[in-house]
Structures are given as C-alpha cells and as structure tokens.
C-alpha cells in the first residue's frame, strides 16, 4: 500500500511538473482563466510563474482619436510571451490630450480639470481641480502621495515658473518656490525628462544633461549636477526602476547617431556607470527608419528599458538588464496601422501580475486577447 502511495505521489509530481512547464508558454492573460480550473491548476499557475517564466514588465501603447469623442484604444506588449495584447475596455473618459510621464503616469490636463492614473493597467483614475496656473506643456510627476506640476505655463500667466503640488489625500493644491533659474529657459516637458522614486523628483535637461532633484515634502531643490559621462552625448532621457536612476543617451549628431548607451546614475554622488550599449545592427535599424534621430523616448520598469523614436512608432527596441549586462532586441509594433499613425500615441510601462488582470476582469469586466497582426 505504501509503495502504491509513493508511486501515486511521484506520478502526481511528474504531472504537475509537466503542467507547470506547459503553462510557462501560455500568455499571462490566459493564465487568469487557467487558475480557475481547480485548486491544483491555480497552484501550478503560481509555481510556473515563479520558477519557469515569471511575469515581465508590459509596454502599454495608448492611442487617442483626434476627433470627438476622442476615444482611446489600449494595447500592450508582453515580453514574457512575445505577443501584443488588445484591451477590450471602455475608452478613457476624455478631459484633454492624453499624455505620459516617468514611464507609468498617464494624465490629462485642461483649464477645468486634471485627471491622472499611476496604477498598473491604469484601472483607477484620479480626478482633481486644475492647478491655479494654466499650463500647456508642464512637467508632471507623482512622488509618493503628491503630484508635482511645474513649468510649461502659458505666456500670459504671471507665475510662469511656479511649482504647484497636489496632495492626493487632502485633495488640495499648494504653491511653492519657482523652479531653479537654471531650468527657466527649458521649463517644459519638451526640454526636460523626469523620473521619480518614493521621495524625490529628478529632472534632466535633455540636451545639456544638467540634472536637479526636488523633495516635495521639504520643498527643496538639490543640484545642479552635470551628467555627461561621454562628451559625444547630445540627448538624454531618464527613468527610475529597481532602485536605479537610469539614463539613456544618443551620441553623435541627429543626422549621424553613432551610439546609444545606457548608464546608471548614483543618486547620491551622481556619478555614472555604463550598463550597456545598443548593438550596431539595432542602431542601424533605428536609423534606417528616419532621416535623423533628434530625440528618443523610454519607458522603464523592472529590469526592462523600452526605447522608441517618437518620429517612427513602428519599431520598439528592448533592453533587458541581466546580471550586470544587457540583452537587446527589437520588436515590431504589431498593432500600428495607417489609421493609428494619424492618432495621438502614448507609451507607458508597468509591471503586471495575474492578480492585476484578474481584478480588471472581475471588477471592471475588461477582456484581453492576443492581437492579430495588422
């Protein structure tokens, strides 16, 4: 009898191992349904994600129609399964032009309203009164439970460079000292790249590399720090993830980009260390799509850096930081077509779990499907 029980346990173990291995090839969205088959399947899903093929940060691709009712469509790239996913969900309630900031923030700002979302998949939107100063191209960042809005004010405003802070818990706006004078001539998201951690906002001037940080609790600016680890850098953007401030830079000239490098910035000394450099074949692929590359955008989450050229949305370049090095590849944006090229396109990035997807399906009745190639 004991021998039979041992054999049965071994057989169950083998079957479970096979099931977990099979589930490792299943898209994350389908694992939500698989986890409801039975308790043993739910355990197998969890084990497969933990030991075989763990979740990886998604790149979210939002498009907003330029005509009323300004409907939005959402897709995502899941590197775990190398698929694009279509979100079947209601359009985001229109407030104004949809924008993104520091990888995981989506927001819309109008003279009458301010709406923003920072959670995975952007299930929850916060709606607030607008800041006192009307702004057309500000930098916007969420640091802890505070939203910092600065720069980008309309030329008719008296407080062109005022910094305003919205307390999410109290629902109140407050105003503090102006941005440092070093940033006054470039106080807009067109010229500044932002990143955040739990306590600070980091601001980098994209062309010069001049960097400052801001503490929204003490209302203190720190810096400036001149970040140019290579004299050939002409454009840089920053992001923050896994306790690292990451800078992605173009080297050379817009009409002749010679390299793309990723550095980690020490947030105490603001010294730089090289993480990796884009392989020549991928750099040539990026350059082949357009006449010149005057700027890039990045989305950073987990160990992933997604890089794209705002002038050519058909290709996304992926850098995964592994054991101190980088693994690079390019991914075709499989959901871009001629119609969507005419719409406003916004990238963001998030870490997604089965629980996040389950909540979206259960509470919001969202549905997900692998997108067919356009």
Buried (B, 14 or more C-beta within 10 A) or exposed (E): EEEEEEEEEEEEEEEBBEBBBEBBEBBBBBBBBBBEEEEEBBBBBBBBBEEBBEBBBBBBBBBBBEEEEBBBBBBBBBBBBEBBBBBEBEEBEBBBBBBBBBBBBBBBBEEEBBBBBBEBBBBEBBEBEBBEBBBEBBBBBBBEEBBBBBBBBEEEBEEBBBBBBBBBEEEEBBBBEBBBEBBEEBBBBEBBBBBBBEEBBBBBBBBBBBBBBBEBEEEEBBBBBEBBBEEBBBBBBBBBBEEBBBBBBBBBBBEEBEBBBBBBBEBEEBEBEEBBBBBEEBBEBBBEEEEEBBBBBBBBBBBBBBBBBEEBBEBBBBBBBEEEEBEBEBBEBBBBEEEBEEBBBBBBBBBBEBEBBBBBBEEEEBEBEBBEEE
